[in-house]
Amino acid sequence: MNPSYSKEDEAFRAEVRAFIEAKLPPELAQRGRYDFHPHRDDQAAWTRILAEKGWSVPHWPVAHGGPGWNGVQRFIFEDEMRRAYAPTADRIGSELVAPVVYTFGSEAQRQAYLPGIRAGDTFWAQGFSEPGAGSDLSSLRTRAVRDGDHFVVSGQKTWTTEGHHADMIFLLVRTDPDVKPQAGISSLVVDLKTPGITRRPIWTLDEGLTVNEFFFDEVRVPVENLIGEPGQGWTHAKFLLGNERTNSAEVPHTRRDIAQLRQIARTERKNGRPLIEDPIFRAKLARIEIDTKSLEIAVLRALTSDGHGSASVASLVKVRGSELRQRVADLAVDALGDRGIAVNVDPHAEYRMVDREHGAAPTPGHGIGVAAKAMFRRATTIYGGANEIQRTLIAKTVLEL
């Protein structure tokens, strides 16, 4: 069972691979190899290199500065990026916020926000979840009250991915409390240098910094920062989350993790023989590889349909993809045995964690970052809409239950 790639697709893959091999700085690939949380400087540096080639925003249409690639080409590009351990771009800005801006925003907003994303100069956060509104976003309470030429924003957002190094935030706010919940939500773009904003880090189980919480205390936001019309935020959120859930399948990342898992299994030994020869381990690995191939086909079908396919397809691939991410990470920890207990394992030194303040990389080794990755992967079935919620959506829209 293999996805079908044409000769043109394979030629495109060869072009992408050659470019990455020629242009990716080794130090960026080294940090990416150990799957540390992304450094903004690394992301920006690589985005600038891609921008010179016209490849920094692979999901965008030509009209807005993208390469105009089809779904298969975008998938191949992502696959080759993961294979080479290249830094991720600011995916929140390029893959989530930008499509909302160029689809629903004004021309002035496109001119204001898109160039900085494309060039890697402006990084974004997504302000959706709140302490009392996670998968049920319709219950959000952060409010924006019109005051002349400004909205005054007050409230709290949490689990804000990469918010610690963001310049801007795409915010869902309640602008009308007197209509049904979904109809009273609007979308605002907020400059994070605006007075009244407090951001705090949330250190996760893996000792990494990815998510944050934000507090908005009477923050004044210009009315021209409203995306679309008041009350359209729910439409924007569904559009954005459809993209996020399809992307959350992350098949290229899972394929890369499988390759790393194979390398671990060739190195680790069980009963005096390489672990890769153990029949029980091989059966677990084979099951994961088969499921990943199946998901790859499903994602390619979604990407080659009109947009990203239906909401139910996006939910389905998100559920399967997020669970696969966890299974691969957990099996890698199992493959390391006792050494899988440490957050970051260095086979040539004592166990030690990455320095969270300075981001210093420990001595290389095939076990570095494996346990930390497995810990962080607990979040994959939560972000982008918890899998329990996604299963309910699938039951209603596909099975009509």
C-alpha angles and dihedrals in degrees: 000000000000133000113250115248120179126224087258090054092051091048089052090050090053091051092050093046092050092050093050093047090052099042110029109102110232094230091058092051091048093057091044090052091067093046096233117170107279122272113223091221091055092047093048094047093051093043090055090052091050092045091059087058093043092246104107095102105036094170095057126097120242091253090069099039101276127126093249094233122171122239095269092050091050090051092049091049091052091046092054092045091055092044090056094044090239116170116264117247121237089287095182090059099038103036104028114022100033096057089053091049097048092041101044106012131091124260089253090055092048090053092046100047112022101063093056091051092047092050096045092242099114124050124198142208129201115228105199113114122071133183090266099028119058118130088000096065093166088078095060115137106193102121135206116198120194113240111173109291093355143063115225108218124201129169145066137280125193141189087033104174116228089351091138092074100029124121097194136026131210102218134196109209137172110246098166120037094178100070130065110297099256093047094054097059124102136180122241132181111217129192105226091217089068113118116257098042121119122184125192129187122240109210109212132212092271092059089248134126114231106122132053143175125236130203122201116199111186091317113185113222123182114249090234087069090071111110111223118327129333111275096028095102094099090056090049092048093053090048092049095044091050088060092044094051094050090048090045089071084076095185094168090054091048091049089053091049090051090054090051090047090054090052091051090049092051090053102040117075135215121191089349096306132094111276090233087072094056108108096215093051092045091053091052092047093047091052091053092048092050092049091048092052090050091050091048090058091048092050093048089052090052093047093050094050124084102301110325097328127255124330089250091057090049090052092047096052091043091056095046095041096049092049091049090053089057095045094052093047093048093049090051090055090049090050091058093055114195091357089064089073094076119084091229119013124206112187091201099050144027118296111273139159129241112269100255093201099050102021092228113178117230123228110298119263137144092253098054113123096359097117092040089053092051091051093050092046088070084082097057093083091050108043119079089029122325115273091239089061091045091053089053090052091050091049092052100041102034106025094030091222 
